[in-house]
Amino acid sequence: MKTSKTMIIAAAVVALAACNKKSPAENQASAVEANANNQAENVSAAGENQAANIMNSAENKASAVKNETKNEAASIKNEGKNEAAAIKNSASNTTENKTK
């Protein structure tokens, strides 16, 4: 039993050593490649975030301009209605004074 356990452990160690046949240069190359991929992903993500921020800012500015022009148009309409009402009142007062 002791011999078979030792043989199994020895076989596992040999198998692990056989699986890891990469040289230090290959390991370093893999690490450099992984690092470059991570940096590229970070740059892409930062660019996408910046583009999204610019688009949101532009949309907000466009909405503000639309709201401002709507408010200005409503103000002009109200002024026109008020002036028209004043003219009507003035005309009706003039008519009343002539009939008296």
C-alpha positions in Angstrom: 0.0 0.0 0.0 2.8 2.4 0.9 4.6 1.5 -2.3 1.5 2.2 -4.5 0.9 5.6 -2.8 4.5 6.6 -3.4 4.3 5.4 -7.0 1.1 7.4 -7.5 2.6 10.6 -6.0 5.8 10.1 -8.1 3.8 9.6 -11.2 1.7 12.8 -10.5 4.9 14.8 -10.0 6.4 13.5 -13.2 3.1 14.2 -15.0 3.0 17.8 -13.7 6.6 18.4 -14.7 5.9 17.0 -18.2 2.9 19.4 -18.6 4.9 22.5 -17.7 7.5 22.3 -20.4 7.5 26.1 -21.0 10.9 27.8 -20.8 11.3 31.0 -18.8 11.5 32.9 -22.1 8.1 31.4 -23.2 6.6 32.3 -19.8 7.9 35.9 -20.1 6.6 36.2 -23.7 3.2 35.0 -22.5 3.2 37.5 -19.7 4.2 40.4 -22.1 1.5 39.4 -24.5 -1.2 39.2 -21.8 -0.1 42.6 -20.4 -0.3 44.1 -23.9 -3.8 42.7 -24.4 -4.9 44.1 -21.0 -3.5 47.6 -21.9 -5.2 47.5 -25.3 -8.5 46.6 -23.7 -8.1 49.4 -21.2 -7.4 52.0 -23.9 -10.4 50.8 -25.9 -12.7 51.0 -22.8 -11.4 54.5 -22.0 -12.0 55.6 -25.5 -15.5 54.2 -25.5 -16.3 55.9 -22.2 -15.0 59.2 -23.4 -17.1 59.0 -26.6 -20.1 58.1 -24.5 -19.5 61.1 -22.3 -19.1 63.4 -25.3 -22.4 62.1 -26.8 -24.3 62.5 -23.5 -22.9 66.1 -23.2 -24.0 66.9 -26.7 -27.5 65.5 -26.1 -27.8 67.5 -23.0 -26.8 70.7 -24.7 -29.2 70.0 -27.6 -32.0 69.4 -25.1 -31.2 72.6 -23.3 -31.3 74.6 -26.6 -34.6 72.9 -27.6 -36.1 73.8 -24.2 -34.9 77.4 -24.3 -36.4 77.9 -27.8 -39.7 76.3 -26.8 -39.9 78.6 -23.8 -39.0 81.7 -25.9 -41.7 80.7 -28.4 -44.3 80.3 -25.7 -43.4 83.7 -24.3 -43.8 85.3 -27.7 -47.2 83.6 -28.1 -48.3 84.8 -24.7 -47.2 88.4 -25.5 -49.1 88.3 -28.7 -52.2 87.1 -27.0 -51.9 89.7 -24.3 -51.5 92.5 -26.9 -54.5 91.2 -28.9 -56.6 91.1 -25.8 -55.6 94.7 -24.9 -56.5 95.8 -28.4 -59.9 94.1 -28.2 -60.5 95.7 -24.8 -59.6 99.0 -26.1 -61.9 98.7 -29.1 -64.8 97.5 -26.9 -64.2 100.5 -24.6 -64.2 102.9 -27.5 -67.4 101.4 -28.9 -69.1 101.6 -25.5 -68.1 105.3 -25.1 -69.5 106.1 -28.5 -72.9 104.5 -27.8 -73.4 106.4 -24.5 
